[in-house]
Amino acid sequence: MNVGEKTEALTFDADRRSPKYRLKDLWIEFRDSTGLHGVDKIKPPSVNPFSIRGSIWMIALCSTTAFLVYNLVDQIGDYYSYPTITKFTPRMVPFIDFPAVTICNRCTLNKTRLDVYPEMETYFFNRSLGLVNESLVPVSDVFQKQLSLEWWRNMSMDGAEMLMSCVFGGVQFDCMSKFRPIFTSEGLCHTFNFNDSEIARVKKAGDSKNLMVLLNINQNHYTFTANMAAGIRVFLHNPSVHPDAGSTIVMAASGFSTYVSMQKYEYIYQPLPYMAFGHSDCVDTTSPEFVNPLKYYSPYTFNHCVMECVQTKAFDQCGCVGPSDPRGGPLCSLTKEGSCYKIILDAESSKANFLEECGCVGECRFDSYTAQVSSSSFPAKVWVNHLLKTRGAQDKEAMTENFVVLRVFYDQMMVTTITQQPQYTAASLFSNIGGQMGLCLGASMLTVAEIAEFLVFITLFLLDKCRGRKARNRISNW
C-alpha cells in the first residue's frame, strides 16, 4: 500500500470514528456564540426536555420577538404612509419683497363717458339688479357688436384722475409711472409693483415707510353696479401673479384713511409621494423637469389653473372672452358678457366637481399675505383748507365723498416660513428599528447578520442531508 492509499484510509477511519454532527449541535454552537439576549438560556430538548427555566426563557423570547415584529410592521407601514409635520419659522430679515398692490374703484366704469350711448345707464341699472337677459337688452349696435379692449379702456375711470399722490419708502413718485393698468374681474384697475424687472423692496416697517396713496374715486362719475358701494377694492398678491389669482382683498371707504398692516408667509410643501393639502398632492414648480401646462397664464399656480379652466369653459360655450381673459379671442358684446360669459363663469366655479374636471394641482411653494385693516377719519379739520387749495376739491363734503387715503405696510420686518417636513427619514426609520430591536431582544444590525448566517448554515445542513452527505460543522470550520 502506497503513501496516498494509507493517507486516504486513515482519513476514512477518522471520519468513521468522528461523532455525528446533528442539527442540535448547530443550535448549541449558535446559542453559545450569538449576542442575542436570552438564547443562551434555552437548551436543546434532548438535554432537558422539561426544563422550567428553558421553557420560561423560550416563552419570553417568543413574546418579545412577536412584539418586535408587530412594532416593526407598524413602523414600516407608518413610514410608507409618508406622514409629515409642519414647522413654523419666524425670522427677522433686513429687507422684504413688497407685494403687488392692485387698486380698483368700486365702480370702474365712467358714467360721463357712457352717456354718449342712449339707454346705457338703464342697461347697467337693470344689470346690477340681475334683470338683464338677451330679450331685454336694447337692440343698439353698442350692445350687440363685439367690443374691444380700447372700448373698455375709454369707458373706464381715468387712472390719472383717481391716483392723486403716491409715496413709497418715504419718496414721492409719479403715480402713473409705477401703477400699471390691468383688467381684472372688477374691470380696469391699476397695479403697483406688478411684473416689474426690479421688485420693490422695503427695509423698514411702519405705515410711513412703505406705500401711501391718495385717491379720488369721483363718485359723480359712478354708474350703477351690483356692489352698490363707493370706495376702492385692494388686492395684495405676488408680483408675478394676476390680481384675480387668490389675492388677499381689503376694502377702503371714502372719507377715511385706511391702514393695511401686512405679514408675509412663505409656504413650502413636499411633492409626491407626500400629501401636501390634506389628501391631495402638489407640483414642484421649481423642479428643472417642470413644464407649465397652462397656455395663457405664467407662472403656473393653482389659481391661474382654475382661472384658465373656467375661462376656457366660458369661451367654449359663449364663443367670446372677457376683458381680463389673456387668450386674446374675440371680446364679448355687452349682451354676451352679461347674459352668457359671466353667468358661465359663476356657474362653473360653483359646481361641486369643478376642481376634478379642471385637474388643477396646487404648487408646492407659494407666498401669501395676511392683512389687518384699521381706519381713521380723513381729512382732519386742520388739513381741510390746505387740501381744498392743493387738491381741487369743491368743499369738505366733496372730499369726504371722494377722497381715500390708503397705507399698505409691513408691521414688522419679519417673514414666517411654514414648512412641511417628512416625519420619518431613512435614518430615523433605522434608528426606530434599532431601538425596538435593542429594547426587545438586545439586538443590533450585527445580530441580524448572525441570525442570517445561522439560517444559511441550517439551509446548508439540510442540503447535505438531502444529498446523503455527512453534515459538516461549518460554524467552527468557517
Secondary structure, DSSP 8 states (H G I E B T S, - for coil): --HHHHHHHHHHHHHHHS----HHHHHHHHHHH---TTGGG---TTT-TT-HHHHHHHHHHHHHHHHHHHHHHHHHHHHTT--EEEEEEEEE-S-EE--EEEEEESS-B-HHHHTTSTTHHHHHHHHHTT---TTTS--SHHHHS---HHHHHHHB--HHHHEEEEEETTEEE-HHHHEEEEEETTEEEEEESSS-SS--EESS-STTTSEEEEEE--GGG----TT---SEEEEEE-TTS-TTTT-EEEEE-TTEEEEEEEEEEEEE---TTS-SBTTB-EE-TTSTT-----SS-SS--HHHHHHHHHHHHHHHHHS-B-TT-TT---B--HHHIIIIIHHHHHHHHT-TTHHHHHT--EESEEEEEEEEEEEEESS-HHHHHHHHHHH--SSHHHHHHHEEEEEEEEEEEEEEEEEEEES--HHHHHHHHHHHHHHHH---HHHHHHHHHHHHHHHHHHHHHHTT-----HHHH-
